[in-house]
Amino acid sequence: MNIAKELNYKQVILLGMVTELMLVFIQFIYLKLNSNTDASLAFTTEYMRYTGFYVFQIIGFFVYTIAVFVLLKKFHVTSFYKILFFIVAGGVVELSFYLLTLANY
């Protein structure tokens, strides 16, 4: 008998934040691998307009879609609001990242 564990709101919000922080980490790895060794790791306006934004939007969409699917399959989620909190928590982290970068939008 497979009984799924119920997630509380705190766990759902934490999972949303960790998922988005994973995307920020992917940005750092991508920037490190594709930059010159002399250049500093900075999220410039050019990088964020032409690459970074799309990494967040395209890869992020698929990561969040898969994460919601896993949440629904692995855990017992009884409330639509928990999924909404998961998505909103990730959105807050992403918007915070955009505000903290050196890029001008």
C-alpha positions as CSV (number, residue, x, y, z in Angstrom):
1,M,0.0,0.0,0.0
2,N,1.5,3.3,-1.1
3,I,0.3,6.2,1.0
4,A,1.5,9.6,-0.3
5,K,2.7,12.1,2.3
6,E,0.8,15.4,2.6
7,L,2.8,18.5,2.1
8,N,2.1,21.6,4.2
9,Y,2.3,25.2,2.9
10,K,5.8,25.8,4.4
11,Q,7.2,22.7,2.5
12,V,5.5,23.7,-0.7
13,I,6.9,27.3,-0.5
14,L,10.3,25.9,0.3
15,L,10.2,23.5,-2.7
16,G,9.1,26.4,-5.0
17,M,12.1,28.5,-3.8
18,V,14.6,25.7,-4.1
19,T,13.4,24.9,-7.6
20,E,13.9,28.5,-8.7
21,L,17.2,28.7,-7.0
22,M,18.3,25.7,-9.0
23,L,17.5,27.7,-12.2
24,V,19.6,30.6,-10.8
25,F,22.4,28.1,-10.3
26,I,22.1,26.9,-13.9
27,Q,22.5,30.6,-15.0
28,F,25.7,30.8,-13.0
29,I,27.0,27.6,-14.6
30,Y,26.0,28.7,-18.1
31,L,27.6,32.1,-17.6
32,K,30.9,30.5,-16.3
33,L,31.1,28.0,-19.1
34,N,30.4,30.5,-21.8
35,S,32.5,33.5,-20.6
36,N,36.1,34.4,-21.1
37,T,38.4,33.5,-18.3
38,D,39.3,37.2,-17.9
39,A,35.7,38.4,-17.7
40,S,33.9,38.6,-14.4
41,L,30.7,36.7,-13.7
42,A,28.2,39.4,-14.2
43,F,24.6,39.3,-15.4
44,T,24.9,42.2,-17.8
45,T,22.1,43.8,-19.7
46,E,23.2,42.1,-22.9
47,Y,23.4,38.7,-21.4
48,M,20.0,39.0,-19.7
49,R,18.2,40.4,-22.7
50,Y,19.5,37.8,-25.2
51,T,20.2,34.7,-23.1
52,G,19.4,34.8,-19.4
53,F,15.8,35.8,-19.7
54,Y,15.2,33.0,-22.2
55,V,17.0,30.4,-20.0
56,F,14.6,31.4,-17.2
57,Q,11.5,31.5,-19.3
58,I,12.0,28.4,-21.5
59,I,14.0,26.1,-19.2
60,G,12.1,27.4,-16.2
61,F,8.7,26.7,-17.7
62,F,9.7,23.0,-18.3
63,V,11.3,22.7,-14.9
64,Y,8.2,24.0,-13.2
65,T,5.9,21.9,-15.3
66,I,7.9,18.8,-14.3
67,A,8.1,19.8,-10.7
68,V,4.3,20.3,-10.5
69,F,3.8,16.9,-12.1
70,V,6.1,15.3,-9.6
71,L,4.4,17.1,-6.7
72,L,1.0,15.8,-7.8
73,K,2.3,12.2,-8.4
74,K,4.6,11.8,-5.4
75,F,2.9,13.7,-2.7
76,H,-0.7,14.0,-1.7
77,V,-1.7,17.6,-2.6
78,T,-5.3,18.3,-1.6
79,S,-5.4,21.9,-2.4
80,F,-5.0,23.9,-5.6
81,Y,-3.7,26.7,-3.4
82,K,-0.6,24.7,-2.5
83,I,0.4,24.4,-6.2
84,L,-0.3,28.1,-6.6
85,F,1.9,28.9,-3.6
86,F,4.6,26.7,-5.1
87,I,4.5,28.7,-8.4
88,V,4.3,32.1,-6.6
89,A,7.2,31.3,-4.3
90,G,9.3,30.5,-7.4
91,G,8.1,33.7,-9.1
92,V,9.2,35.8,-6.1
93,V,12.7,34.3,-6.2
94,E,12.9,35.0,-10.0
95,L,11.7,38.6,-9.7
96,S,14.2,39.1,-6.8
97,F,17.0,37.8,-9.0
98,Y,16.0,40.2,-11.8
99,L,16.0,43.1,-9.4
100,L,19.4,42.2,-8.0
101,T,21.2,41.8,-11.4
102,L,23.2,44.6,-12.9
103,A,21.1,44.5,-16.0
104,N,18.9,47.4,-17.1
105,Y,15.5,46.3,-18.4
